[in-house]
Amino acid sequence: MNPGPAVGEDLLRELAPQVLARLVRTHGAGQFDVCEDAVQDALLAAYRQWPADPPSDPLAWLVTTARRRYVDRVRVDSRRREREARGALLAHPLSTPPDGADPDASPADDSLLLLQLCCHPALARPAQVALTLRAVAGLTTAQIANVLQLPEATVAQRITRAKRRLAELGGDLPRPRDAAERLSPVLDVLYVMLTEAHHTTSGTPARDTDLAAEAIHLARLLRRALPNDPEVSGLLALMLLTASRGPARQADDGSLVPLDEQDRTRWDQTLVRGGVALVEATVPGAAPGPYLLQACIAALHAEAADTASTDWPEILALYGVLEVVTGRRNPTIALNRIVAEAQVLGDDAALASLDDLERQHPGLPRLDAVRAHLLERQGRTAEAADAYRHAARATRNLAEQQYLQRRLRTLRTP
């Protein structure tokens, strides 16, 4: 029996980072691994018990249960290392009120502090990303492997080594006022969350609304800590504008609906207004950073009534600046620039640019889908069909597969 909607898997995923952050706050980063195991024990207990007896305060229930599981795990470990465990317990008393209240109730920035911990400067950037996606975003190792396009065993090793390194370093969660120290990796990880939420790399849904909501929540917390940083504001604006398209991104059959085919009246106008207002308030006097530039591009799409009325020359110019700012290191940015290039310079120029990009980055996701669309517009049906087949085989997202297969069937229809 699965949990009811009020206390279901979505809620467990939302609360897990907050519970983990509170345990690490109490016991220190040196006990990160044990804390995470305790949280997983608590989530399993909730999955089993909540359907029959849902708690009035799910967060307090999970914190209480996780603390008890932590104590149990420490006691088991003490049979092997009695003296070390006893010293840790004396240094960190563990007492939980019987009513389930959280004595260490912390501000709403616990999840942000956990994110900053996972982005510890002593960890390599790939380890920071993998650990954050596991501990903060709640993705499974298999999901992270799909996101990062890596073998699952490689991702598992990165996470294990990252947790071991945090245990060696010890210490507590970062302080909210220290947010600027780890800003670059934090922004990078939030962007990975946004990318995966908007276009999941595997599974049935075209987007992950829960992951998007968590990324926006964390970005809001980060902006509260750093209200004057243009890149923080830019990333939050980009998230809001991207999320606004959510209601229009899937057809009735579950297949993906690309931007140029979406019914823009279904876009969430509250999110659109919030994102555009944030861009307009941030751009004046700000240096052009990669996240603010992408937010500017998203705002231009949001302000256009349809594809034809979009300011493509301005978007193409912004992508040119974005490539300069990022040192042309991101092939996905180059692919998006080519889409804009097709609108401004024509399909032939865009197809030539695609060939160049493929030589530099063979197997780049979505490249065949873009090529198929351009070939279809030129009436090169056989070549477009081949490209659609390659694209459908390459993607692990079932919604995208359905869309590409639908386009392929359309080509075959007289």
C-alpha positions as CSV (number, residue, x, y, z in Angstrom):
1,M,0.0,0.0,0.0
2,N,1.4,3.4,-1.0
3,P,1.2,6.5,1.1
4,G,-1.8,8.7,0.5
5,P,-1.4,12.0,-1.4
6,A,-1.0,14.1,1.7
7,V,2.0,12.1,2.9
8,G,3.2,10.5,-0.3
9,E,6.5,10.0,-2.0
10,D,6.5,13.7,-3.2
11,L,6.4,14.9,0.4
12,L,9.1,12.5,1.5
13,R,11.4,13.7,-1.3
14,E,10.7,17.3,-0.3
15,L,11.4,16.7,3.4
16,A,14.4,14.4,3.2
17,P,17.0,17.2,2.6
18,Q,15.6,19.2,5.5
19,V,15.9,16.1,7.8
20,L,19.4,15.4,6.7
21,A,20.4,19.0,7.2
22,R,19.2,18.9,10.8
23,L,21.0,15.7,11.6
24,V,24.3,17.0,10.1
25,R,23.8,20.3,12.0
26,T,23.6,18.3,15.2
27,H,26.2,15.7,14.6
28,G,28.6,17.4,12.2
29,A,29.7,16.8,8.7
30,G,32.0,14.1,9.9
31,Q,28.9,12.0,10.4
32,F,27.4,12.8,7.0
33,D,27.3,9.1,5.9
34,V,25.7,7.9,9.1
35,C,23.2,10.7,9.1
36,E,22.2,9.9,5.5
37,D,21.7,6.3,6.4
38,A,19.5,7.3,9.3
39,V,17.4,9.5,7.1
40,Q,16.9,6.6,4.6
41,D,15.8,4.4,7.5
42,A,13.3,7.1,8.6
43,L,11.9,7.4,5.0
44,L,11.5,3.7,4.8
45,A,9.7,3.7,8.1
46,A,7.4,6.5,6.9
47,Y,6.6,4.6,3.7
48,R,5.5,1.6,5.8
49,Q,3.7,3.4,8.6
50,W,2.1,6.6,7.2
51,P,-0.6,5.0,5.1
52,A,-2.2,3.6,8.2
53,D,-1.2,6.3,10.7
54,P,-0.3,9.6,9.0
55,P,1.5,12.1,11.3
56,S,0.1,15.6,12.0
57,D,3.6,17.0,11.6
58,P,5.5,14.9,8.9
59,L,8.8,16.8,9.3
60,A,8.9,16.5,13.1
61,W,8.1,12.8,12.7
62,L,10.9,12.2,10.3
63,V,13.4,14.2,12.3
64,T,12.5,12.3,15.5
65,T,12.7,8.9,13.7
66,A,15.9,9.7,11.9
67,R,17.5,10.8,15.2
68,R,16.5,7.5,16.8
69,R,17.9,5.5,13.8
70,Y,21.1,7.5,14.1
71,V,21.5,6.5,17.7
72,D,20.7,2.9,16.8
73,R,23.4,3.0,14.1
74,V,26.0,4.6,16.4
75,R,25.2,1.9,19.1
76,V,25.7,-0.9,16.6
77,D,29.0,0.7,15.5
78,S,30.1,1.0,19.1
79,R,30.4,-2.7,19.3
80,R,33.2,-2.4,16.8
81,R,34.6,0.9,18.0
82,E,33.3,1.4,21.4
83,R,35.6,4.1,22.6
84,E,35.4,6.3,19.6
85,A,31.6,6.1,19.5
86,R,31.3,6.7,23.2
87,G,33.4,9.9,22.8
88,A,31.2,11.1,19.9
89,L,28.0,10.5,21.9
90,L,29.4,12.4,24.9
91,A,30.4,15.3,22.7
92,H,27.0,15.4,21.0
93,P,24.1,14.5,23.3
94,L,21.1,13.1,21.5
95,S,17.8,13.8,23.2
96,T,14.4,14.0,21.5
97,P,11.3,15.2,23.1
98,P,8.6,12.6,23.3
99,D,6.0,14.8,21.6
100,G,8.1,14.8,18.4
101,A,9.0,18.5,18.5
102,D,12.3,19.4,17.0
103,P,14.5,21.1,19.7
104,D,16.9,22.3,17.0
105,A,14.3,23.8,14.8
106,S,16.3,25.8,12.3
107,P,15.5,28.5,9.9
108,A,14.2,27.7,6.5
109,D,17.7,27.8,5.1
110,D,18.7,24.3,6.3
111,S,18.4,22.9,2.8
112,L,20.6,25.7,1.4
113,L,23.2,25.0,4.1
114,L,23.1,21.3,3.1
115,L,23.6,22.3,-0.5
116,Q,26.7,24.4,0.5
117,L,28.0,21.5,2.5
118,C,27.8,19.2,-0.5
119,C,29.7,21.9,-2.4
120,H,32.6,22.0,0.0
121,P,35.7,23.4,-1.7
122,A,37.7,20.3,-0.7
123,L,35.5,18.2,-3.1
124,A,36.1,18.2,-6.8
125,R,33.4,19.7,-8.9
126,P,32.1,16.3,-10.3
127,A,31.8,15.0,-6.7
128,Q,30.0,18.2,-5.6
129,V,27.4,17.7,-8.3
130,A,26.9,14.0,-7.7
131,L,26.6,14.3,-3.9
132,T,24.2,17.3,-4.2
133,L,21.9,15.5,-6.6
134,R,21.9,12.5,-4.2
135,A,21.6,14.3,-0.8
136,V,19.7,17.5,-1.7
137,A,17.7,16.6,-4.9
138,G,17.0,13.1,-3.8
139,L,17.8,11.5,-7.1
140,T,18.8,7.8,-7.2
141,T,22.3,6.8,-8.3
142,A,20.9,5.5,-11.5
143,Q,19.1,8.8,-12.2
144,I,22.3,10.8,-11.5
145,A,24.2,8.5,-13.9
146,N,21.6,9.3,-16.6
147,V,21.8,13.1,-15.9
148,L,25.6,13.1,-16.0
149,Q,25.8,10.6,-18.9
150,L,28.1,8.3,-16.8
151,P,28.2,4.7,-15.7
152,E,26.2,4.1,-12.6
153,A,29.3,2.5,-10.9
154,T,31.3,5.7,-11.5
155,V,28.6,7.9,-9.9
156,A,28.4,5.6,-6.9
157,Q,32.1,5.8,-6.4
158,R,32.0,9.6,-6.6
159,I,29.3,9.8,-4.0
160,T,31.0,7.4,-1.7
161,R,34.4,9.2,-2.0
162,A,32.7,12.6,-1.4
163,K,31.0,11.4,1.8
164,R,34.2,9.8,3.0
165,R,36.0,13.1,2.3
166,L,33.4,15.1,4.3
167,A,33.8,12.6,7.1
168,E,37.6,13.2,7.1
169,L,37.1,17.0,7.1
170,G,34.6,17.0,9.9
171,G,33.0,20.2,11.0
172,D,29.5,21.6,10.9
173,L,27.2,23.0,8.3
174,P,28.3,26.3,6.7
175,R,26.8,29.5,8.1
176,P,24.2,31.4,6.0
177,R,26.5,34.4,5.9
178,D,29.2,32.3,4.2
179,A,27.0,31.6,1.1
180,A,29.3,33.7,-1.1
181,E,32.3,31.4,-0.4
182,R,30.8,28.5,-2.3
183,L,28.6,30.4,-4.8
184,S,30.1,29.1,-8.0
185,P,29.6,25.4,-7.4
186,V,26.2,26.1,-5.8
187,L,25.0,27.9,-8.8
188,D,26.4,25.1,-11.1
189,V,24.6,22.4,-9.1
190,L,21.3,24.4,-9.1
191,Y,21.6,24.7,-12.8
192,V,22.0,21.0,-13.2
193,M,18.9,20.5,-11.2
194,L,17.0,23.0,-13.4
195,T,18.2,21.2,-16.6
196,E,17.2,17.8,-15.3
197,A,13.8,19.1,-14.0
198,H,13.0,20.8,-17.3
199,H,14.1,17.9,-19.5
200,T,14.5,14.6,-17.7
201,T,17.1,12.3,-19.1
202,S,15.1,9.2,-18.5
203,G,11.7,7.9,-17.6
204,T,8.2,8.8,-18.7
205,P,7.6,12.4,-17.7
206,A,9.0,15.2,-19.9
207,R,9.7,17.2,-16.8
208,D,10.1,16.7,-13.1
209,T,7.9,19.2,-11.3
210,D,9.1,18.3,-7.8
211,L,12.8,18.7,-8.7
212,A,12.0,22.1,-10.4
213,A,10.1,23.2,-7.2
214,E,13.1,22.2,-5.0
215,A,15.5,24.0,-7.3
216,I,13.4,27.2,-7.2
217,H,13.1,26.9,-3.4
218,L,16.9,26.7,-3.0
219,A,17.4,29.5,-5.5
220,R,15.1,31.7,-3.5
221,L,16.9,30.9,-0.3
222,L,20.2,31.7,-2.0
223,R,18.9,35.1,-3.3
224,R,17.7,35.9,0.2
225,A,21.3,35.3,1.4
226,L,22.9,37.2,-1.5
227,P,20.2,39.7,-2.7
228,N,22.6,41.8,-4.8
229,D,24.4,39.1,-6.8
230,P,23.2,39.4,-10.4
231,E,24.0,35.7,-11.2
232,V,21.9,34.5,-8.3
233,S,19.0,36.7,-9.4
234,G,19.6,35.6,-13.0
235,L,19.5,31.9,-12.2
236,L,16.3,32.4,-10.2
237,A,14.7,34.3,-13.1
238,L,15.8,31.6,-15.5
239,M,14.2,29.0,-13.3
240,L,10.9,30.9,-13.0
241,L,10.7,31.5,-16.8
242,T,11.6,27.9,-17.6
243,A,9.0,26.5,-15.1
244,S,6.3,28.8,-16.5
245,R,6.3,26.7,-19.7
246,G,5.6,23.5,-17.8
247,P,1.8,23.3,-18.4
248,A,2.3,23.4,-22.1
249,R,5.2,21.0,-22.5
250,Q,3.3,17.7,-22.8
251,A,0.6,16.7,-25.2
252,D,-2.5,14.7,-24.2
253,D,-0.7,11.5,-25.2
254,G,2.2,12.4,-22.9
255,S,4.6,13.3,-25.7
256,L,6.9,16.3,-25.5
257,V,5.7,19.5,-27.1
258,P,8.7,21.6,-28.3
259,L,8.8,25.4,-27.7
260,D,7.6,26.4,-31.2
261,E,4.5,24.2,-31.0
262,Q,3.4,25.1,-27.5
263,D,0.2,26.9,-26.7
264,R,1.6,29.9,-24.9
265,T,-1.7,30.8,-23.4
266,R,-1.1,27.8,-21.1
267,W,2.2,29.2,-19.7
268,D,2.0,30.2,-16.1
269,Q,1.7,34.0,-16.3
270,T,2.5,34.5,-12.6
271,L,5.9,32.8,-13.1
272,V,6.4,34.7,-16.4
273,R,5.8,38.1,-14.7
274,G,8.0,37.2,-11.8
275,G,10.9,36.1,-14.0
276,V,10.7,39.0,-16.4
277,A,10.4,41.5,-13.5
278,L,13.5,40.0,-11.9
279,V,15.4,40.2,-15.2
280,E,14.4,43.9,-15.6
281,A,15.5,44.7,-12.1
282,T,18.8,42.9,-12.4
283,V,20.2,43.8,-15.8
284,P,20.9,47.5,-15.4
285,G,24.5,47.9,-14.4
286,A,25.1,44.2,-14.1
287,A,28.0,42.4,-15.7
288,P,26.8,39.8,-18.3
289,G,27.2,36.4,-16.5
290,P,26.0,33.1,-18.0
291,Y,22.9,32.7,-15.9
292,L,21.7,36.3,-16.3
293,L,22.3,36.1,-20.1
294,Q,20.2,32.9,-20.3
295,A,17.5,34.6,-18.2
296,C,17.5,37.4,-20.7
297,I,17.0,34.9,-23.6
298,A,14.2,33.2,-21.7
299,A,12.5,36.5,-21.0
300,L,12.5,37.3,-24.8
301,H,10.8,34.0,-25.5
302,A,8.3,34.7,-22.7
303,E,7.4,38.2,-24.0
304,A,6.8,36.9,-27.6
305,A,3.3,35.9,-28.6
306,D,4.6,33.1,-30.8
307,T,7.8,31.8,-32.5
308,A,7.3,34.1,-35.5
309,S,7.2,37.3,-33.4
310,T,10.2,36.3,-31.3
311,D,13.1,38.7,-31.4
312,W,15.5,36.1,-32.9
313,P,18.3,38.5,-33.9
314,E,18.5,39.7,-30.3
315,I,18.5,36.1,-29.0
316,L,21.2,35.1,-31.5
317,A,23.3,38.1,-30.3
318,L,22.8,37.1,-26.7
319,Y,23.9,33.5,-27.4
320,G,27.0,34.9,-29.0
321,V,27.8,36.9,-25.9
322,L,27.0,33.8,-23.8
323,E,29.5,31.7,-25.8
324,V,32.2,34.3,-25.2
325,V,31.5,34.5,-21.5
326,T,31.5,30.7,-21.1
327,G,34.6,30.3,-23.2
328,R,32.6,28.2,-25.7
329,R,32.9,25.2,-23.4
330,N,29.2,24.3,-23.3
331,P,28.1,22.4,-26.4
332,T,24.4,22.7,-25.3
333,I,24.7,26.5,-25.5
334,A,26.2,26.1,-29.0
335,L,23.2,23.9,-30.0
336,N,20.7,26.4,-28.8
337,R,22.6,29.2,-30.6
338,I,22.3,27.1,-33.8
339,V,18.5,26.9,-33.3
340,A,18.4,30.8,-33.2
341,E,20.8,30.9,-36.1
342,A,18.3,28.9,-38.3
343,Q,15.7,31.6,-37.6
344,V,18.0,34.5,-38.5
345,L,20.5,33.1,-41.1
346,G,18.5,30.2,-42.5
347,D,18.5,26.5,-42.4
348,D,21.5,25.9,-44.6
349,A,23.8,28.0,-42.3
350,A,22.4,26.2,-39.3
351,L,22.9,22.8,-40.8
352,A,26.6,23.7,-41.6
353,S,27.0,24.8,-38.0
354,L,25.5,21.5,-36.8
355,D,28.0,19.5,-38.8
356,D,30.9,21.5,-37.2
357,L,29.4,21.0,-33.7
358,E,29.0,17.3,-34.2
359,R,32.6,16.9,-35.3
360,Q,33.6,18.6,-32.0
361,H,31.0,16.8,-29.8
362,P,29.9,13.5,-31.4
363,G,26.8,12.0,-29.7
364,L,25.7,15.3,-28.3
365,P,22.1,14.9,-27.0
366,R,19.4,16.6,-29.0
367,L,21.7,17.3,-32.0
368,D,20.0,14.8,-34.2
369,A,16.6,16.1,-33.2
370,V,17.5,19.6,-34.2
371,R,19.0,18.4,-37.5
372,A,15.8,16.4,-38.2
373,H,13.7,19.4,-37.7
374,L,15.8,21.6,-40.0
375,L,15.9,18.9,-42.7
376,E,12.1,18.4,-42.5
377,R,11.7,22.2,-43.0
378,Q,13.8,21.9,-46.2
379,G,11.7,19.1,-47.5
380,R,14.6,16.6,-47.3
381,T,12.2,13.9,-46.0
382,A,14.5,10.8,-46.2
383,E,17.4,12.5,-44.4
384,A,15.0,13.9,-41.8
385,A,13.6,10.5,-41.2
386,D,17.0,9.0,-40.6
387,A,17.8,11.9,-38.2
388,Y,14.5,11.4,-36.3
389,R,15.3,7.6,-36.0
390,H,18.8,8.4,-34.6
391,A,17.4,10.9,-32.2
392,A,14.6,8.6,-30.9
393,R,17.1,5.8,-30.3
394,A,19.5,8.1,-28.4
395,T,17.1,9.6,-25.9
396,R,16.1,7.9,-22.7
397,N,13.2,10.2,-22.1
398,L,10.0,8.4,-23.1
399,A,8.1,11.6,-23.7
400,E,10.7,12.8,-26.1
401,Q,10.8,9.4,-27.8
402,Q,7.1,9.6,-28.4
403,Y,7.4,13.1,-29.9
404,L,10.2,12.1,-32.2
405,Q,8.4,8.9,-33.3
406,R,5.3,11.0,-34.0
407,R,7.3,13.3,-36.2
408,L,8.7,10.3,-38.0
409,R,5.2,9.0,-38.7
410,T,4.1,12.4,-40.0
411,L,7.0,12.3,-42.5
412,R,5.7,9.0,-43.8
413,T,2.1,10.2,-44.2
414,P,1.4,11.3,-47.8
